[in-house]
């Protein structure tokens, strides 16, 4: 070796340098890791979903009759009092008669006039017959008293007089019916949309059922409406509730009376609420990714002071956090430090400069933090996001 160094010093030095570099390159290097201390801290398990406010008592005022609704002179947000007249509905205009319809209407009037005259003539004839029977009855009465005629003849005369009287009354009724039919036929010609009317039409007033504010106006301008058409909505925006639709799998975890926090509503501090109703019927909703989901509506009430949320209105967006579980002092590690091992959970604990695999028992989890029931102690350091290079007993170093 000494002889080689004397004869070829440069080559020898290069060989030694290459061997040194190869040893240094293949020598196991510590794996860079991020170590997180195990600690006691508060832990909250929540379900977070988007919700919106809505007025508890909402009244949709619909048209009670067919007609023409007048223009609404109020705007959304205006205050209304109970029994206050909001608008009115007038009857629909009569149809405009085309030439054929007008000719038919005139013919109906002429027919009704003729029928009335015929009825009057029949009534006149019935009156004459009644008068004749009355005279005959008066003539026979003294004769039957004297025994000149039989009682049967007199009874027949009485019956004929009564029959004539009934016929006369029936003829009078026919005259009245014919007169009404004539009036009905004349009305078709008299009341037309093209004919100006001097007398004002009847108007049905639409009143507010409660004291509150106008939330929505469905029919702003004057125009025809049908029975049942929505006209406007009123409600009391000072009485709000919050509706949140959650997955049905999450809804079974929520209970009545559970506390709720509302964030991102526009204020500085979260608002507090309490679950009032969990609707028993789910509905299908398509997510933004096109996946059909079964969701359930959760109805909650505010328990924060009213002055804190009075700026909210109907349909305002909020972020709801349903608190399923909470403890102030929980031994915890990042959920990203856990990995599956032998059908359980494990973590890598930093002992000295080496990683030590430790089987742990996990309690509650919220996606970011996991509760540790057994396996590690407070103050120890676990490896966060362990890579495939990390293994039990391997040398590690922090960033």
Secondary structure, 3 states (H helix, E strand, C coil): CHHHHHHCHHHHHHHHHHHHHHHHHHCCCCEEEEEEECEEEEEEEEEEEEEEEEECCEEEEECCCCEEECCCCCCCCCEECCCCEEEEEECCCCCCCCHHHHHHHHHHHHHHHHHHHHHHHHHHHHHHHHHHHHHHHHHHHHHHHHCCCCHHHHHHHHHHHHHHHHHHHHHHHHHHHHHHHHHHHHHHHHCCCCCCCCCCCCEEEEECCCCEEEEEECCCCCEEECCCCEEEEEECCCCEEEEEEEEHHHHCCCCCCCEEEEECCCCCCCEEEEEEEECCCCEEEECCCCCEEEEEEEEEEECCCHHHHCCCCCCCEEEEEEEEEEEEEEEEEEHHHCEEECCEEEEEEEECCEEEEEEEEEEEECCCEEEEEECCCCCCEEEECCCCCCCCCCEEEEC
